[in-house]
Amino acid sequence: MPHFVVDCSKNILSIHSEQTINESIHKVAVSTGLFEEGDIKVRVNPFETYIVGNKRDDFIHVFTNIMEGRTTEEKANLSKLVVKKLTAMFPLVPNVAMNVRDFEKKTYFNKDMLK
């Protein structure tokens, strides 16, 4: 936790690799001080087939899931910083966005909690 899942048009990977995108988002997440570095997970899902506003414009959308407890301002700043970084990396991509969703502590469970 947190999970940064990047949905994007496959075309953008000709500009920067998945690894570069993962590392860049990871660095931004660390810089906020909201998360332990070892807890941050980033992955990229490139799409060959998509429609954006009835067109085939390139896009990047980051779906972020974090444990509840951060303020609205902290989450908004996280979104802004990630979108700013991605916009700098991909200045010609017309659609770059991010949203943040909270996990509930009461309903979250992982393998380590089985012990």
Chimera marker file (.cmm) of the C-alpha trace (Angstrom):
<marker_set name="trace">
<marker id="1" x="0.000" y="0.000" z="0.000" r="1" g="1" b="0" radius="0.5"/>
<marker id="2" x="-0.301" y="2.394" z="-1.731" r="1" g="1" b="0" radius="0.5"/>
<marker id="3" x="-0.983" y="1.070" z="-5.223" r="1" g="1" b="0" radius="0.5"/>
<marker id="4" x="-0.437" y="3.305" z="-8.260" r="1" g="1" b="0" radius="0.5"/>
<marker id="5" x="-1.975" y="1.624" z="-11.325" r="1" g="1" b="0" radius="0.5"/>
<marker id="6" x="-1.206" y="3.474" z="-14.550" r="1" g="1" b="0" radius="0.5"/>
<marker id="7" x="-3.595" y="2.857" z="-17.430" r="1" g="1" b="0" radius="0.5"/>
<marker id="8" x="-2.195" y="4.337" z="-20.634" r="1" g="1" b="0" radius="0.5"/>
<marker id="9" x="-2.140" y="4.135" z="-24.399" r="1" g="1" b="0" radius="0.5"/>
<marker id="10" x="0.604" y="1.777" z="-25.534" r="1" g="1" b="0" radius="0.5"/>
<marker id="11" x="2.020" y="4.513" z="-27.798" r="1" g="1" b="0" radius="0.5"/>
<marker id="12" x="3.440" y="6.447" z="-24.861" r="1" g="1" b="0" radius="0.5"/>
<marker id="13" x="5.893" y="3.628" z="-24.154" r="1" g="1" b="0" radius="0.5"/>
<marker id="14" x="7.840" y="4.719" z="-27.231" r="1" g="1" b="0" radius="0.5"/>
<marker id="15" x="8.657" y="7.907" z="-25.301" r="1" g="1" b="0" radius="0.5"/>
<marker id="16" x="9.467" y="6.418" z="-21.869" r="1" g="1" b="0" radius="0.5"/>
<marker id="17" x="9.628" y="2.795" z="-20.745" r="1" g="1" b="0" radius="0.5"/>
<marker id="18" x="7.349" y="1.201" z="-18.182" r="1" g="1" b="0" radius="0.5"/>
<marker id="19" x="10.318" y="1.040" z="-15.805" r="1" g="1" b="0" radius="0.5"/>
<marker id="20" x="10.972" y="4.782" z="-16.172" r="1" g="1" b="0" radius="0.5"/>
<marker id="21" x="7.295" y="5.546" z="-15.520" r="1" g="1" b="0" radius="0.5"/>
<marker id="22" x="7.246" y="3.246" z="-12.473" r="1" g="1" b="0" radius="0.5"/>
<marker id="23" x="10.405" y="4.807" z="-11.030" r="1" g="1" b="0" radius="0.5"/>
<marker id="24" x="9.189" y="8.373" z="-11.648" r="1" g="1" b="0" radius="0.5"/>
<marker id="25" x="5.849" y="7.839" z="-9.907" r="1" g="1" b="0" radius="0.5"/>
<marker id="26" x="7.609" y="5.995" z="-7.079" r="1" g="1" b="0" radius="0.5"/>
<marker id="27" x="9.939" y="8.982" z="-6.536" r="1" g="1" b="0" radius="0.5"/>
<marker id="28" x="7.022" y="11.421" z="-6.466" r="1" g="1" b="0" radius="0.5"/>
<marker id="29" x="5.160" y="9.247" z="-3.950" r="1" g="1" b="0" radius="0.5"/>
<marker id="30" x="8.243" y="9.056" z="-1.713" r="1" g="1" b="0" radius="0.5"/>
<marker id="31" x="8.745" y="12.822" z="-1.934" r="1" g="1" b="0" radius="0.5"/>
<marker id="32" x="5.324" y="13.507" z="-0.379" r="1" g="1" b="0" radius="0.5"/>
<marker id="33" x="6.263" y="11.831" z="2.903" r="1" g="1" b="0" radius="0.5"/>
<marker id="34" x="2.850" y="10.145" z="2.998" r="1" g="1" b="0" radius="0.5"/>
<marker id="35" x="4.124" y="6.576" z="2.575" r="1" g="1" b="0" radius="0.5"/>
<marker id="36" x="6.915" y="4.255" z="3.606" r="1" g="1" b="0" radius="0.5"/>
<marker id="37" x="9.100" y="3.764" z="0.532" r="1" g="1" b="0" radius="0.5"/>
<marker id="38" x="8.994" y="-0.017" z="0.776" r="1" g="1" b="0" radius="0.5"/>
<marker id="39" x="5.188" y="-0.013" z="0.744" r="1" g="1" b="0" radius="0.5"/>
<marker id="40" x="4.764" y="1.843" z="-2.568" r="1" g="1" b="0" radius="0.5"/>
<marker id="41" x="3.628" y="-0.292" z="-5.518" r="1" g="1" b="0" radius="0.5"/>
<marker id="42" x="3.513" y="1.029" z="-9.091" r="1" g="1" b="0" radius="0.5"/>
<marker id="43" x="2.512" y="-0.794" z="-12.258" r="1" g="1" b="0" radius="0.5"/>
<marker id="44" x="1.633" y="0.111" z="-15.834" r="1" g="1" b="0" radius="0.5"/>
<marker id="45" x="-1.217" y="-1.285" z="-17.955" r="1" g="1" b="0" radius="0.5"/>
<marker id="46" x="-0.701" y="-0.253" z="-21.600" r="1" g="1" b="0" radius="0.5"/>
<marker id="47" x="-3.716" y="-0.492" z="-23.931" r="1" g="1" b="0" radius="0.5"/>
<marker id="48" x="-3.580" y="-1.013" z="-27.705" r="1" g="1" b="0" radius="0.5"/>
<marker id="49" x="-7.313" y="-0.511" z="-28.185" r="1" g="1" b="0" radius="0.5"/>
<marker id="50" x="-9.105" y="2.450" z="-26.585" r="1" g="1" b="0" radius="0.5"/>
<marker id="51" x="-11.291" y="5.476" z="-27.235" r="1" g="1" b="0" radius="0.5"/>
<marker id="52" x="-10.891" y="8.805" z="-25.468" r="1" g="1" b="0" radius="0.5"/>
<marker id="53" x="-13.700" y="11.265" z="-26.165" r="1" g="1" b="0" radius="0.5"/>
<marker id="54" x="-14.619" y="9.324" z="-29.334" r="1" g="1" b="0" radius="0.5"/>
<marker id="55" x="-11.023" y="9.694" z="-30.603" r="1" g="1" b="0" radius="0.5"/>
<marker id="56" x="-7.836" y="7.697" z="-30.397" r="1" g="1" b="0" radius="0.5"/>
<marker id="57" x="-5.851" y="10.308" z="-28.454" r="1" g="1" b="0" radius="0.5"/>
<marker id="58" x="-3.053" y="9.089" z="-26.215" r="1" g="1" b="0" radius="0.5"/>
<marker id="59" x="-3.820" y="9.063" z="-22.512" r="1" g="1" b="0" radius="0.5"/>
<marker id="60" x="-2.427" y="8.371" z="-19.055" r="1" g="1" b="0" radius="0.5"/>
<marker id="61" x="-4.680" y="7.832" z="-16.044" r="1" g="1" b="0" radius="0.5"/>
<marker id="62" x="-3.302" y="6.849" z="-12.649" r="1" g="1" b="0" radius="0.5"/>
<marker id="63" x="-5.706" y="5.022" z="-10.343" r="1" g="1" b="0" radius="0.5"/>
<marker id="64" x="-4.296" y="5.259" z="-6.833" r="1" g="1" b="0" radius="0.5"/>
<marker id="65" x="-5.506" y="3.266" z="-3.846" r="1" g="1" b="0" radius="0.5"/>
<marker id="66" x="-4.242" y="4.245" z="-0.398" r="1" g="1" b="0" radius="0.5"/>
<marker id="67" x="-5.082" y="3.348" z="3.186" r="1" g="1" b="0" radius="0.5"/>
<marker id="68" x="-7.599" y="5.757" z="4.671" r="1" g="1" b="0" radius="0.5"/>
<marker id="69" x="-6.330" y="8.466" z="6.972" r="1" g="1" b="0" radius="0.5"/>
<marker id="70" x="-4.842" y="11.109" z="4.668" r="1" g="1" b="0" radius="0.5"/>
<marker id="71" x="-6.522" y="14.476" z="4.341" r="1" g="1" b="0" radius="0.5"/>
<marker id="72" x="-8.264" y="15.655" z="1.203" r="1" g="1" b="0" radius="0.5"/>
<marker id="73" x="-5.511" y="18.230" z="0.799" r="1" g="1" b="0" radius="0.5"/>
<marker id="74" x="-2.776" y="15.556" z="1.011" r="1" g="1" b="0" radius="0.5"/>
<marker id="75" x="-4.532" y="13.404" z="-1.583" r="1" g="1" b="0" radius="0.5"/>
<marker id="76" x="-5.131" y="16.382" z="-3.891" r="1" g="1" b="0" radius="0.5"/>
<marker id="77" x="-1.473" y="17.380" z="-3.623" r="1" g="1" b="0" radius="0.5"/>
<marker id="78" x="-0.376" y="13.814" z="-4.403" r="1" g="1" b="0" radius="0.5"/>
<marker id="79" x="-2.541" y="13.830" z="-7.537" r="1" g="1" b="0" radius="0.5"/>
<marker id="80" x="-1.214" y="17.219" z="-8.589" r="1" g="1" b="0" radius="0.5"/>
<marker id="81" x="2.425" y="16.187" z="-8.137" r="1" g="1" b="0" radius="0.5"/>
<marker id="82" x="2.012" y="12.953" z="-10.105" r="1" g="1" b="0" radius="0.5"/>
<marker id="83" x="0.136" y="14.672" z="-12.951" r="1" g="1" b="0" radius="0.5"/>
<marker id="84" x="2.771" y="17.438" z="-13.007" r="1" g="1" b="0" radius="0.5"/>
<marker id="85" x="5.571" y="14.866" z="-13.293" r="1" g="1" b="0" radius="0.5"/>
<marker id="86" x="3.810" y="12.871" z="-16.009" r="1" g="1" b="0" radius="0.5"/>
<marker id="87" x="2.965" y="16.041" z="-17.942" r="1" g="1" b="0" radius="0.5"/>
<marker id="88" x="6.652" y="17.010" z="-17.875" r="1" g="1" b="0" radius="0.5"/>
<marker id="89" x="7.612" y="13.535" z="-19.094" r="1" g="1" b="0" radius="0.5"/>
<marker id="90" x="4.882" y="13.392" z="-21.774" r="1" g="1" b="0" radius="0.5"/>
<marker id="91" x="4.202" y="17.001" z="-22.840" r="1" g="1" b="0" radius="0.5"/>
<marker id="92" x="2.395" y="15.968" z="-26.053" r="1" g="1" b="0" radius="0.5"/>
<marker id="93" x="-0.017" y="13.527" z="-24.404" r="1" g="1" b="0" radius="0.5"/>
<marker id="94" x="-3.320" y="15.434" z="-24.281" r="1" g="1" b="0" radius="0.5"/>
<marker id="95" x="-5.010" y="13.436" z="-21.513" r="1" g="1" b="0" radius="0.5"/>
<marker id="96" x="-3.164" y="13.016" z="-18.202" r="1" g="1" b="0" radius="0.5"/>
<marker id="97" x="-5.097" y="12.509" z="-14.952" r="1" g="1" b="0" radius="0.5"/>
<marker id="98" x="-5.080" y="10.798" z="-11.559" r="1" g="1" b="0" radius="0.5"/>
<marker id="99" x="-7.568" y="9.971" z="-8.837" r="1" g="1" b="0" radius="0.5"/>
<marker id="100" x="-7.138" y="8.658" z="-5.303" r="1" g="1" b="0" radius="0.5"/>
<marker id="101" x="-9.367" y="6.140" z="-3.562" r="1" g="1" b="0" radius="0.5"/>
<marker id="102" x="-9.196" y="5.111" z="0.096" r="1" g="1" b="0" radius="0.5"/>
<marker id="103" x="-9.038" y="1.559" z="1.417" r="1" g="1" b="0" radius="0.5"/>
<marker id="104" x="-10.904" y="1.015" z="4.684" r="1" g="1" b="0" radius="0.5"/>
<marker id="105" x="-8.625" y="-0.307" z="7.416" r="1" g="1" b="0" radius="0.5"/>
<marker id="106" x="-11.451" y="-2.453" z="8.767" r="1" g="1" b="0" radius="0.5"/>
<marker id="107" x="-11.953" y="-4.314" z="5.484" r="1" g="1" b="0" radius="0.5"/>
<marker id="108" x="-8.360" y="-4.534" z="4.223" r="1" g="1" b="0" radius="0.5"/>
<marker id="109" x="-6.602" y="-7.887" z="4.522" r="1" g="1" b="0" radius="0.5"/>
<marker id="110" x="-3.390" y="-9.290" z="3.067" r="1" g="1" b="0" radius="0.5"/>
<marker id="111" x="-1.388" y="-12.502" z="3.194" r="1" g="1" b="0" radius="0.5"/>
<marker id="112" x="0.895" y="-11.320" z="6.014" r="1" g="1" b="0" radius="0.5"/>
<marker id="113" x="-2.163" y="-10.911" z="8.230" r="1" g="1" b="0" radius="0.5"/>
<marker id="114" x="-2.866" y="-14.675" z="8.075" r="1" g="1" b="0" radius="0.5"/>
<marker id="115" x="-0.064" y="-15.361" z="10.568" r="1" g="1" b="0" radius="0.5"/>
<link id1="1" id2="2" r="1" g="1" b="0" radius="0.2"/>
<link id1="2" id2="3" r="1" g="1" b="0" radius="0.2"/>
<link id1="3" id2="4" r="1" g="1" b="0" radius="0.2"/>
<link id1="4" id2="5" r="1" g="1" b="0" radius="0.2"/>
<link id1="5" id2="6" r="1" g="1" b="0" radius="0.2"/>
<link id1="6" id2="7" r="1" g="1" b="0" radius="0.2"/>
<link id1="7" id2="8" r="1" g="1" b="0" radius="0.2"/>
<link id1="8" id2="9" r="1" g="1" b="0" radius="0.2"/>
<link id1="9" id2="10" r="1" g="1" b="0" radius="0.2"/>
<link id1="10" id2="11" r="1" g="1" b="0" radius="0.2"/>
<link id1="11" id2="12" r="1" g="1" b="0" radius="0.2"/>
<link id1="12" id2="13" r="1" g="1" b="0" radius="0.2"/>
<link id1="13" id2="14" r="1" g="1" b="0" radius="0.2"/>
<link id1="14" id2="15" r="1" g="1" b="0" radius="0.2"/>
<link id1="15" id2="16" r="1" g="1" b="0" radius="0.2"/>
<link id1="16" id2="17" r="1" g="1" b="0" radius="0.2"/>
<link id1="17" id2="18" r="1" g="1" b="0" radius="0.2"/>
<link id1="18" id2="19" r="1" g="1" b="0" radius="0.2"/>
<link id1="19" id2="20" r="1" g="1" b="0" radius="0.2"/>
<link id1="20" id2="21" r="1" g="1" b="0" radius="0.2"/>
<link id1="21" id2="22" r="1" g="1" b="0" radius="0.2"/>
<link id1="22" id2="23" r="1" g="1" b="0" radius="0.2"/>
<link id1="23" id2="24" r="1" g="1" b="0" radius="0.2"/>
<link id1="24" id2="25" r="1" g="1" b="0" radius="0.2"/>
<link id1="25" id2="26" r="1" g="1" b="0" radius="0.2"/>
<link id1="26" id2="27" r="1" g="1" b="0" radius="0.2"/>
<link id1="27" id2="28" r="1" g="1" b="0" radius="0.2"/>
<link id1="28" id2="29" r="1" g="1" b="0" radius="0.2"/>
<link id1="29" id2="30" r="1" g="1" b="0" radius="0.2"/>
<link id1="30" id2="31" r="1" g="1" b="0" radius="0.2"/>
<link id1="31" id2="32" r="1" g="1" b="0" radius="0.2"/>
<link id1="32" id2="33" r="1" g="1" b="0" radius="0.2"/>
<link id1="33" id2="34" r="1" g="1" b="0" radius="0.2"/>
<link id1="34" id2="35" r="1" g="1" b="0" radius="0.2"/>
<link id1="35" id2="36" r="1" g="1" b="0" radius="0.2"/>
<link id1="36" id2="37" r="1" g="1" b="0" radius="0.2"/>
<link id1="37" id2="38" r="1" g="1" b="0" radius="0.2"/>
<link id1="38" id2="39" r="1" g="1" b="0" radius="0.2"/>
<link id1="39" id2="40" r="1" g="1" b="0" radius="0.2"/>
<link id1="40" id2="41" r="1" g="1" b="0" radius="0.2"/>
<link id1="41" id2="42" r="1" g="1" b="0" radius="0.2"/>
<link id1="42" id2="43" r="1" g="1" b="0" radius="0.2"/>
<link id1="43" id2="44" r="1" g="1" b="0" radius="0.2"/>
<link id1="44" id2="45" r="1" g="1" b="0" radius="0.2"/>
<link id1="45" id2="46" r="1" g="1" b="0" radius="0.2"/>
<link id1="46" id2="47" r="1" g="1" b="0" radius="0.2"/>
<link id1="47" id2="48" r="1" g="1" b="0" radius="0.2"/>
<link id1="48" id2="49" r="1" g="1" b="0" radius="0.2"/>
<link id1="49" id2="50" r="1" g="1" b="0" radius="0.2"/>
<link id1="50" id2="51" r="1" g="1" b="0" radius="0.2"/>
<link id1="51" id2="52" r="1" g="1" b="0" radius="0.2"/>
<link id1="52" id2="53" r="1" g="1" b="0" radius="0.2"/>
<link id1="53" id2="54" r="1" g="1" b="0" radius="0.2"/>
<link id1="54" id2="55" r="1" g="1" b="0" radius="0.2"/>
<link id1="55" id2="56" r="1" g="1" b="0" radius="0.2"/>
<link id1="56" id2="57" r="1" g="1" b="0" radius="0.2"/>
<link id1="57" id2="58" r="1" g="1" b="0" radius="0.2"/>
<link id1="58" id2="59" r="1" g="1" b="0" radius="0.2"/>
<link id1="59" id2="60" r="1" g="1" b="0" radius="0.2"/>
<link id1="60" id2="61" r="1" g="1" b="0" radius="0.2"/>
<link id1="61" id2="62" r="1" g="1" b="0" radius="0.2"/>
<link id1="62" id2="63" r="1" g="1" b="0" radius="0.2"/>
<link id1="63" id2="64" r="1" g="1" b="0" radius="0.2"/>
<link id1="64" id2="65" r="1" g="1" b="0" radius="0.2"/>
<link id1="65" id2="66" r="1" g="1" b="0" radius="0.2"/>
<link id1="66" id2="67" r="1" g="1" b="0" radius="0.2"/>
<link id1="67" id2="68" r="1" g="1" b="0" radius="0.2"/>
<link id1="68" id2="69" r="1" g="1" b="0" radius="0.2"/>
<link id1="69" id2="70" r="1" g="1" b="0" radius="0.2"/>
<link id1="70" id2="71" r="1" g="1" b="0" radius="0.2"/>
<link id1="71" id2="72" r="1" g="1" b="0" radius="0.2"/>
<link id1="72" id2="73" r="1" g="1" b="0" radius="0.2"/>
<link id1="73" id2="74" r="1" g="1" b="0" radius="0.2"/>
<link id1="74" id2="75" r="1" g="1" b="0" radius="0.2"/>
<link id1="75" id2="76" r="1" g="1" b="0" radius="0.2"/>
<link id1="76" id2="77" r="1" g="1" b="0" radius="0.2"/>
<link id1="77" id2="78" r="1" g="1" b="0" radius="0.2"/>
<link id1="78" id2="79" r="1" g="1" b="0" radius="0.2"/>
<link id1="79" id2="80" r="1" g="1" b="0" radius="0.2"/>
<link id1="80" id2="81" r="1" g="1" b="0" radius="0.2"/>
<link id1="81" id2="82" r="1" g="1" b="0" radius="0.2"/>
<link id1="82" id2="83" r="1" g="1" b="0" radius="0.2"/>
<link id1="83" id2="84" r="1" g="1" b="0" radius="0.2"/>
<link id1="84" id2="85" r="1" g="1" b="0" radius="0.2"/>
<link id1="85" id2="86" r="1" g="1" b="0" radius="0.2"/>
<link id1="86" id2="87" r="1" g="1" b="0" radius="0.2"/>
<link id1="87" id2="88" r="1" g="1" b="0" radius="0.2"/>
<link id1="88" id2="89" r="1" g="1" b="0" radius="0.2"/>
<link id1="89" id2="90" r="1" g="1" b="0" radius="0.2"/>
<link id1="90" id2="91" r="1" g="1" b="0" radius="0.2"/>
<link id1="91" id2="92" r="1" g="1" b="0" radius="0.2"/>
<link id1="92" id2="93" r="1" g="1" b="0" radius="0.2"/>
<link id1="93" id2="94" r="1" g="1" b="0" radius="0.2"/>
<link id1="94" id2="95" r="1" g="1" b="0" radius="0.2"/>
<link id1="95" id2="96" r="1" g="1" b="0" radius="0.2"/>
<link id1="96" id2="97" r="1" g="1" b="0" radius="0.2"/>
<link id1="97" id2="98" r="1" g="1" b="0" radius="0.2"/>
<link id1="98" id2="99" r="1" g="1" b="0" radius="0.2"/>
<link id1="99" id2="100" r="1" g="1" b="0" radius="0.2"/>
<link id1="100" id2="101" r="1" g="1" b="0" radius="0.2"/>
<link id1="101" id2="102" r="1" g="1" b="0" radius="0.2"/>
<link id1="102" id2="103" r="1" g="1" b="0" radius="0.2"/>
<link id1="103" id2="104" r="1" g="1" b="0" radius="0.2"/>
<link id1="104" id2="105" r="1" g="1" b="0" radius="0.2"/>
<link id1="105" id2="106" r="1" g="1" b="0" radius="0.2"/>
<link id1="106" id2="107" r="1" g="1" b="0" radius="0.2"/>
<link id1="107" id2="108" r="1" g="1" b="0" radius="0.2"/>
<link id1="108" id2="109" r="1" g="1" b="0" radius="0.2"/>
<link id1="109" id2="110" r="1" g="1" b="0" radius="0.2"/>
<link id1="110" id2="111" r="1" g="1" b="0" radius="0.2"/>
<link id1="111" id2="112" r="1" g="1" b="0" radius="0.2"/>
<link id1="112" id2="113" r="1" g="1" b="0" radius="0.2"/>
<link id1="113" id2="114" r="1" g="1" b="0" radius="0.2"/>
<link id1="114" id2="115" r="1" g="1" b="0" radius="0.2"/>
</marker_set>
